[in-house]
C-alpha cells in the first residue's frame, strides 16, 4: 500500500508539472486545487499545437478511357485515337510539423508523394503554398518549404536516443480530416524495426497514443513539448488505431533537415556495403557467445567502409556510436543519423575480443566507372541502357553484393515489352557472352530476326526470346 500511494503521488505530481508548464523533474507535490487537476495537458497542447499543420496535397493522374469498340475488328482502327487520357484529380490529407520560423516543415513521403499542388493550413487558418525540397520513400520522410512564410511557431527536435520506454507522449495531427486532434499515451517501445514498413529501412518509436489516418506526418511530443518523432504508421487489421503506432525518430528528421538546407536533391545515406543478420540464441551458441547480441556480418563488399576498417565476415557488430545495434535496419538507421563525410565508432566482437574501430561514412563509390551505354534510335531496342556493375549500381538496382558483369540500368520501352527489367544481369545475347557494356550495341546489330537474352535475375537464370 505504501508503494501504491507513493506512485499515485508521483503520477499526480507529473500531471501538475504538465499543468504549470514545468519540466517533469520539478518538485514533487500533489495538486493543490481542482483547477490544477482539470488543466491536464492543456498548457502543453497550447504550446505545441500551433506548430502542427494540416497538409492538403493534390495529385493529377492520367486516366485512359478505352472505347467499348476497341475490340471490334471493324471499328478498331476508327476508334483508335479516341482513347485519349483524361486527367483524374486525387487528394491526399495528412499532417506536418513546422521546424523553423521561415516555414521548414517535415511530413511523411506518402502524404505528399507525386503531388502537383500542396497547400498547408495552420491552426490559425493561415494558408500557404508549399514545395517539396527533399523526399525519401524508403524512410517515408519529406521536407517541405512554405512560400513567403515568416515568424511561424515551431517545435524543437529532441535527441531521440534519450527517449525511454514509459515516457508520456502526445500525438498531434488531423485524423480522418476532422480537424486537429490530440491523443495521449506512453512510449511503448524503442528500436522497432521491420514491423511497420516493408522497405527495410524501418526503425521506429512505438507508442500507444492513438494514431489514425490523417495523423501521418503529425507530431509525437514529450512532456516538455519537444518533438521526439513523426507519426507515420499503425499496426492494425481493421485500418483503425489499436494502440500500436509508430513514429520516425527525431534524430533522423534532423539529418533530413540538414541535407535539405544543404541543397541535396535526394537523401544520401552512408553506404554499408555489407549484409548481416540478427544474432539469435542458436547463432550465438555457434559463435561461442554467452548471450545473443548484435548483428553478424554475412557478406562484405571489398570496397565497403567496414572492410576498409578491418571488419570481416563472421564479425559481430554490437553498437554504433554507443548505441546498440541488433539488426540490419538498426545499422542503416545509425549510419543514416551519423551522416556523410564523417566517421562512426563501431564496436565489433570477434571471438572473445571486443574492440571499437573507426569507420568512414561515405556513399557508394562509382568505382570502376559504370560506363553506361544507351541504345540509339537505330538499334533493335532503342532506349535500352546498360552499364558495368559497381557499388553505385548495386545500391540503385538492389543487386547482391557479389554481383558482377553488365546490368540493365533502364530497359526502355521496347526491351520492357520483351520482359527485360532493370537489374537484370546480361550474360549472353544470341549465345555470345556479354563482357562489357560496349559489347551490347554490336551484339544487337549482329542479331538476325530472332533475339535470345540469357539473364541472371535475382539469382535465377532466365532466357527471353523475341522476334524483330
C-alpha positions as CSV (number, residue, x, y, z in Angstrom):
1,X,0.0,0.0,0.0
2,X,2.9,2.4,0.7
3,X,4.3,1.8,-2.7
4,X,0.9,2.3,-4.4
5,X,0.4,5.6,-2.5
6,X,3.9,6.8,-3.5
7,X,3.3,6.0,-7.1
8,X,0.0,7.9,-7.0
9,X,1.7,10.9,-5.5
10,X,4.3,10.7,-8.2
11,X,1.8,10.4,-11.0
12,X,-0.2,13.4,-9.7
13,X,2.9,15.5,-9.4
14,X,3.7,14.7,-13.0
15,X,0.3,15.8,-14.2
16,X,0.8,19.0,-12.1
17,X,4.2,19.6,-13.7
18,X,2.5,19.4,-17.1
19,X,-0.3,21.7,-16.0
20,X,2.0,24.5,-14.8
21,X,4.4,24.2,-17.7
22,X,7.4,22.9,-15.7
23,X,9.7,20.0,-16.5
24,X,8.8,16.6,-15.1
25,X,11.7,16.7,-12.6
26,X,10.1,19.7,-10.7
27,X,9.4,19.4,-7.0
28,X,7.1,16.5,-6.2
29,X,3.7,17.6,-4.7
30,X,0.1,16.8,-5.0
31,X,-2.3,19.1,-6.9
32,X,-3.4,22.0,-4.7
33,X,-6.8,22.6,-6.3
34,X,-9.4,21.1,-8.7
35,X,-8.3,23.7,-11.3
36,X,-4.8,22.3,-11.4
37,X,-6.1,18.7,-11.8
38,X,-8.5,19.8,-14.6
39,X,-5.9,21.5,-16.6
40,X,-4.3,18.2,-17.6
41,X,-2.3,18.5,-20.8
42,X,-3.9,21.8,-21.8
43,X,-0.8,24.1,-21.3
44,X,1.4,21.7,-23.2
45,X,-1.0,21.4,-26.1
46,X,-1.4,25.1,-26.3
47,X,2.3,25.4,-26.5
48,X,2.9,22.7,-29.2
49,X,-0.3,22.5,-31.3
50,X,0.3,25.8,-33.3
51,X,3.4,24.2,-34.9
52,X,1.4,21.2,-36.2
53,X,-0.3,21.9,-39.6
54,X,-2.7,20.3,-42.0
55,X,-1.4,19.3,-45.4
56,X,-3.7,19.1,-48.5
57,X,-1.9,17.5,-51.5
58,X,-3.4,17.4,-55.0
59,X,-2.3,14.6,-57.4
60,X,-3.3,14.6,-61.0
61,X,-3.2,11.3,-62.8
62,X,-3.8,10.5,-66.4
63,X,-6.7,8.1,-66.8
64,X,-7.2,6.2,-70.0
65,X,-10.8,5.6,-71.1
66,X,-11.0,2.7,-73.5
67,X,-13.8,2.7,-76.1
68,X,-16.0,-0.4,-76.0
69,X,-15.5,-0.7,-79.8
70,X,-11.7,-1.1,-79.5
71,X,-12.0,-4.9,-79.5
72,X,-14.3,-4.9,-82.5
73,X,-12.3,-5.8,-85.7
74,X,-14.4,-3.4,-87.8
75,X,-14.4,-0.4,-85.6
76,X,-10.9,-0.9,-84.0
77,X,-9.0,1.4,-86.4
78,X,-11.7,4.1,-86.4
79,X,-11.8,4.4,-82.6
80,X,-8.0,4.0,-82.1
81,X,-7.4,7.8,-81.5
82,X,-10.5,8.2,-79.3
83,X,-8.9,6.8,-76.1
84,X,-7.0,9.9,-75.1
85,X,-6.1,10.1,-71.5
86,X,-8.2,12.2,-69.2
87,X,-6.8,13.8,-66.0
88,X,-8.2,12.4,-62.7
89,X,-7.6,14.5,-59.6
90,X,-6.9,12.8,-56.3
91,X,-6.5,14.4,-52.9
92,X,-4.2,13.4,-50.0
93,X,-4.7,14.5,-46.5
94,X,-2.1,14.5,-43.7
95,X,-0.3,16.5,-41.1
96,X,3.1,18.2,-40.8
97,X,5.3,19.8,-38.2
98,X,6.9,23.3,-38.5
99,X,10.6,23.1,-37.6
100,X,11.7,26.7,-38.3
101,X,10.3,30.2,-38.3
102,X,10.7,30.5,-42.0
103,X,8.5,27.5,-42.7
104,X,10.5,24.4,-43.0
105,X,8.1,21.5,-42.5
106,X,8.5,17.8,-42.1
107,X,5.9,15.3,-43.1
108,X,5.6,11.8,-44.5
109,X,6.6,10.9,-48.0
110,X,3.3,9.1,-48.6
111,X,1.4,12.3,-47.7
112,X,3.0,14.4,-50.5
113,X,4.3,11.8,-52.9
114,X,3.6,12.8,-56.6
115,X,1.7,15.9,-55.5
116,X,1.3,18.6,-58.1
117,X,0.0,21.1,-55.6
118,X,0.5,21.3,-51.8
119,X,-1.5,23.5,-49.5
120,X,-0.6,23.9,-45.9
121,X,-3.1,25.3,-43.3
122,X,-2.0,26.4,-39.8
123,X,-4.1,26.3,-36.7
124,X,-4.9,30.0,-37.0
125,X,-6.4,29.3,-40.5
126,X,-3.5,30.8,-42.5
127,X,-2.8,29.1,-45.8
128,X,0.5,28.7,-47.6
129,X,1.7,27.1,-50.8
130,X,4.5,24.6,-50.2
131,X,7.1,22.8,-52.3
132,X,9.0,19.6,-51.6
133,X,12.7,20.2,-51.2
134,X,13.8,16.7,-50.1
135,X,11.9,13.4,-50.0
136,X,12.7,9.7,-49.5
137,X,10.3,6.9,-50.0
138,X,12.3,4.3,-48.0
139,X,12.4,6.5,-44.9
140,X,8.8,7.8,-45.6
141,X,10.0,11.4,-44.8
142,X,9.6,14.6,-46.8
143,X,10.9,18.1,-46.1
144,X,8.7,21.0,-47.4
145,X,9.3,24.7,-47.6
146,X,6.4,27.1,-47.2
147,X,6.3,30.1,-49.7
148,X,6.6,33.6,-48.1
149,X,6.4,32.4,-44.5
150,X,8.0,34.1,-41.5
151,X,7.7,34.2,-37.7
152,X,6.0,30.9,-37.5
153,X,5.7,28.8,-34.3
154,X,8.0,25.7,-34.4
155,X,8.9,22.7,-32.4
156,X,12.4,21.8,-31.2
157,X,13.9,18.4,-32.1
158,X,14.9,16.4,-29.1
159,X,17.7,13.8,-29.1
160,X,15.5,10.8,-29.7
161,X,18.3,8.4,-28.4
162,X,17.5,9.8,-24.9
163,X,13.8,8.8,-25.1
164,X,12.9,6.0,-22.7
165,X,10.1,3.4,-22.6
166,X,7.4,4.6,-20.3
167,X,7.7,8.3,-21.0
168,X,4.4,10.2,-21.5
169,X,3.8,11.2,-25.2
170,X,1.2,13.2,-27.1
171,X,0.3,12.6,-30.7
172,X,-1.0,15.7,-32.5
173,X,-2.4,15.6,-36.0
174,X,-5.5,15.7,-38.2
175,X,-7.1,12.2,-38.1
176,X,-9.8,11.5,-40.7
177,X,-9.8,15.2,-41.7
178,X,-11.9,16.2,-38.7
179,X,-9.5,18.9,-37.6
180,X,-6.6,19.0,-35.3
181,X,-6.8,16.3,-32.5
182,X,-4.6,15.4,-29.6
183,X,-4.2,11.9,-28.1
184,X,-2.1,10.8,-25.2
185,X,-0.2,7.7,-24.3
186,X,3.3,6.5,-23.5
187,X,6.4,5.4,-25.4
188,X,5.7,1.6,-25.6
189,X,8.9,0.5,-27.3
190,X,12.1,1.6,-28.9
191,X,14.2,0.3,-31.9
192,X,11.1,-1.2,-33.5
193,X,12.4,-2.3,-36.9
194,X,10.8,-4.4,-39.7
195,X,7.3,-4.2,-38.2
196,X,5.9,-1.1,-39.8
197,X,7.4,-0.9,-43.2
198,X,8.4,-3.3,-45.9
199,X,11.1,-1.0,-47.2
200,X,13.9,-2.5,-45.0
201,X,14.8,0.9,-43.5
202,X,12.1,1.0,-40.9
203,X,13.3,2.0,-37.4
204,X,10.6,3.4,-35.1
205,X,9.5,4.6,-31.7
206,X,6.4,2.7,-30.7
207,X,3.6,4.4,-28.9
208,X,0.1,3.6,-27.7
209,X,-1.1,7.1,-28.3
210,X,-3.9,6.6,-30.9
211,X,-2.7,7.3,-34.4
212,X,-5.4,7.2,-37.2
213,X,-5.4,8.0,-40.9
214,X,-4.6,11.7,-41.3
215,X,-2.3,11.7,-38.3
216,X,0.5,10.7,-40.7
217,X,3.2,13.4,-40.6
218,X,2.0,14.8,-37.3
219,X,4.0,15.3,-34.1
220,X,4.8,12.9,-31.3
221,X,6.0,15.2,-28.4
222,X,7.3,14.6,-24.9
223,X,6.2,16.3,-21.6
224,X,8.4,19.3,-22.4
225,X,6.8,19.9,-25.8
226,X,9.9,18.8,-27.7
227,X,9.5,16.7,-30.9
228,X,10.6,13.1,-30.4
229,X,9.1,11.6,-33.6
230,X,7.0,12.0,-36.7
231,X,3.8,9.8,-36.6
232,X,3.9,7.5,-39.6
233,X,2.1,4.2,-39.4
234,X,-0.1,1.9,-37.3
235,X,-0.2,-1.8,-36.9
236,X,-3.8,-2.8,-37.4
237,X,-6.0,-5.4,-39.1
238,X,-9.0,-3.1,-39.3
239,X,-7.3,0.1,-40.5
240,X,-8.0,1.9,-37.2
241,X,-5.7,2.5,-34.3
242,X,-5.3,-0.5,-32.0
243,X,-2.8,1.2,-29.7
244,X,0.2,0.2,-31.7
245,X,1.5,3.3,-33.5
246,X,5.0,4.1,-34.9
247,X,6.9,7.3,-35.2
248,X,10.1,8.1,-37.1
249,X,12.7,9.2,-34.5
250,X,13.7,12.9,-34.4
251,X,17.3,12.2,-35.0
252,X,16.6,11.0,-38.5
253,X,14.4,14.1,-39.1
254,X,17.4,16.3,-38.0
255,X,19.6,14.7,-40.7
256,X,16.9,15.2,-43.3
257,X,16.6,18.9,-42.4
258,X,20.4,19.2,-42.5
259,X,20.7,17.7,-46.0
260,X,17.7,19.8,-47.3
261,X,19.3,23.0,-46.1
262,X,22.5,22.0,-47.8
263,X,20.7,21.7,-51.1
264,X,20.6,17.9,-51.5
265,X,18.1,16.8,-54.2
266,X,17.7,13.3,-52.6
267,X,18.5,11.9,-49.2
268,X,22.0,10.5,-49.1
269,X,22.8,7.5,-46.8
270,X,26.3,6.3,-46.0
271,X,26.9,3.0,-47.8
272,X,27.4,0.0,-45.5
273,X,28.4,-2.4,-48.3
274,X,27.5,-5.4,-46.1
275,X,24.8,-7.9,-45.4
276,X,24.0,-9.3,-42.0
277,X,21.5,-10.9,-39.7
278,X,20.5,-10.6,-36.1
279,X,22.2,-12.9,-33.6
280,X,19.7,-15.3,-32.1
281,X,20.2,-17.9,-29.5
282,X,21.3,-20.7,-31.9
283,X,23.7,-18.4,-33.8
284,X,25.1,-17.1,-30.5
285,X,25.9,-20.7,-29.4
286,X,27.6,-21.4,-32.7
287,X,29.7,-18.3,-32.4
288,X,30.6,-19.1,-28.8
289,X,28.8,-16.1,-27.3
290,X,27.3,-16.2,-23.8
291,X,24.3,-14.2,-24.8
292,X,22.7,-13.2,-28.1
293,X,23.6,-9.7,-29.1
294,X,24.3,-7.6,-32.2
295,X,24.4,-8.4,-35.9
296,X,26.7,-10.8,-37.5
297,X,28.3,-9.9,-40.9
298,X,27.3,-12.5,-43.5
299,X,28.6,-10.7,-46.6
300,X,31.1,-7.9,-47.2
301,X,31.9,-5.9,-50.4
302,X,35.6,-5.4,-50.9
303,X,35.1,-1.6,-51.2
304,X,32.8,-1.4,-48.1
305,X,33.9,1.1,-45.4
306,X,33.7,-1.7,-42.9
307,X,36.1,-3.8,-45.0
308,X,38.5,-0.9,-45.2
309,X,38.3,-0.5,-41.4
310,X,39.3,-4.1,-40.8
311,X,35.9,-5.9,-40.4
312,X,35.5,-9.4,-41.8
313,X,32.6,-11.8,-42.5
314,X,31.7,-13.5,-39.2
315,X,32.4,-10.4,-37.0
316,X,29.5,-9.4,-34.8
317,X,28.7,-5.7,-34.6
318,X,27.2,-4.8,-31.3
319,X,26.9,-1.0,-31.3
320,X,27.4,2.1,-33.4
321,X,28.4,5.4,-31.8
322,X,27.5,4.0,-28.4
323,X,24.0,2.9,-29.5
324,X,23.1,-0.8,-29.5
325,X,22.6,-2.4,-32.9
326,X,20.7,-5.7,-33.3
327,X,19.5,-5.8,-36.9
328,X,20.4,-4.6,-40.4
329,X,17.6,-2.0,-40.1
330,X,19.1,-0.6,-36.9
331,X,22.5,-0.4,-38.7
332,X,21.0,1.5,-41.6
333,X,19.3,3.9,-39.2
334,X,22.5,4.5,-37.2
335,X,24.5,5.2,-40.3
336,X,21.8,7.5,-41.7
337,X,21.8,9.5,-38.5
338,X,25.6,9.7,-38.5
339,X,25.5,11.4,-41.9
340,X,28.1,11.7,-44.6
341,X,31.8,12.7,-44.7
342,X,32.4,11.8,-41.1
343,X,33.2,8.8,-39.0
344,X,31.4,6.4,-36.6
345,X,32.8,4.4,-33.8
346,X,31.7,0.8,-34.4
347,X,32.2,-2.0,-31.8
348,X,32.8,-5.5,-33.0
349,X,33.0,-8.8,-31.3
350,X,35.4,-11.3,-32.8
351,X,35.8,-14.5,-30.7
352,X,36.5,-13.3,-27.2
353,X,37.9,-9.9,-28.3
354,X,35.7,-6.8,-28.2
355,X,37.1,-3.7,-29.8
356,X,35.9,-0.4,-31.3
357,X,37.1,0.7,-34.7
358,X,36.7,3.9,-36.7
359,X,34.6,3.6,-39.8
360,X,34.3,6.3,-42.5
361,X,30.9,7.3,-43.7
362,X,30.6,7.7,-47.5
363,X,28.2,7.0,-50.3
364,X,28.7,4.0,-52.6
365,X,31.6,4.8,-54.9
366,X,31.3,4.8,-58.7
367,X,34.4,2.7,-59.0
368,X,35.1,1.3,-61.5
369,X,33.0,3.7,-63.6
370,X,29.7,2.4,-64.8
371,X,30.4,3.3,-68.4
372,X,26.7,3.2,-69.3
373,X,25.6,2.8,-72.9
374,X,22.2,3.8,-74.3
375,X,20.9,2.1,-77.5
376,X,20.1,4.8,-80.1
377,X,17.0,5.0,-82.3
378,X,18.5,2.8,-85.0
379,X,19.0,-0.1,-82.5
380,X,16.8,-3.1,-82.3
381,X,16.0,-2.0,-78.7
382,X,16.1,1.9,-78.6
383,X,16.3,3.3,-75.1
384,X,17.9,0.2,-73.6
385,X,20.6,1.4,-71.1
386,X,23.3,-1.0,-69.8
387,X,26.3,-0.4,-67.6
388,X,29.0,-2.1,-65.6
389,X,28.1,-3.3,-62.2
390,X,29.8,-1.3,-59.4
391,X,28.8,-0.2,-55.9
392,X,26.5,2.6,-57.2
393,X,24.7,0.1,-59.5
394,X,24.4,-2.4,-56.6
395,X,22.7,0.2,-54.4
396,X,20.5,1.6,-57.2
397,X,19.3,-1.7,-58.6
398,X,19.4,-3.6,-55.2
399,X,21.7,-6.2,-56.5
400,X,23.6,-8.8,-54.4
401,X,26.9,-7.5,-53.1
402,X,28.7,-10.2,-55.1
403,X,27.1,-9.2,-58.4
404,X,29.5,-8.6,-61.3
405,X,29.2,-8.1,-65.0
406,X,26.9,-5.9,-67.1
407,X,23.4,-4.9,-65.8
408,X,20.3,-3.4,-67.4
409,X,20.1,0.1,-65.9
410,X,16.9,1.0,-67.8
411,X,15.1,-1.4,-70.2
412,X,13.5,1.4,-72.3
413,X,10.1,0.9,-73.9
414,X,10.8,-1.9,-76.3
415,X,13.0,-4.2,-74.1
416,X,10.5,-3.8,-71.3
417,X,7.8,-5.2,-73.6
418,X,10.0,-8.2,-74.2
419,X,10.2,-8.8,-70.5
420,X,13.6,-7.3,-69.7
421,X,13.8,-5.5,-66.3
422,X,16.1,-3.0,-64.6
423,X,18.5,-5.0,-62.6
424,X,18.8,-7.9,-65.0
425,X,22.4,-9.0,-65.5
426,X,23.2,-9.7,-69.1
427,X,25.0,-13.0,-69.6
428,X,24.7,-13.5,-73.3
429,X,22.9,-12.3,-76.4
430,X,22.2,-14.9,-79.0
431,X,24.7,-17.2,-77.3
432,X,27.5,-14.7,-77.3
433,X,28.9,-13.7,-73.9
434,X,28.5,-10.1,-72.7
435,X,31.7,-9.0,-71.1
436,X,31.3,-5.2,-71.2
437,X,28.6,-2.6,-71.8
438,X,30.2,-1.7,-75.1
439,X,29.5,-5.3,-76.3
440,X,25.8,-4.8,-76.3
441,X,25.2,-2.5,-79.3
442,X,27.4,-4.6,-81.5
443,X,25.7,-7.9,-80.5
444,X,22.3,-6.4,-81.1
445,X,23.4,-5.1,-84.5
446,X,24.7,-8.6,-85.5
447,X,21.4,-10.3,-84.4
448,X,19.1,-11.6,-87.1
449,X,15.3,-11.7,-86.9
450,X,15.4,-13.6,-83.6
451,X,16.9,-12.4,-80.3
452,X,17.7,-14.5,-77.3
453,X,18.8,-12.9,-74.0
454,X,20.4,-15.0,-71.3
455,X,19.9,-13.2,-68.0
456,X,20.6,-13.5,-64.3
457,X,17.6,-12.2,-62.5
458,X,17.8,-12.2,-58.7
459,X,20.0,-15.3,-58.8
460,X,17.8,-17.2,-61.3
461,X,18.9,-17.8,-64.9
462,X,16.3,-16.6,-67.3
463,X,16.1,-16.9,-71.1
464,X,14.0,-14.5,-73.1
465,X,13.2,-14.9,-76.8
466,X,11.9,-12.2,-79.1
467,X,11.4,-11.6,-82.8
468,X,12.3,-8.4,-84.7
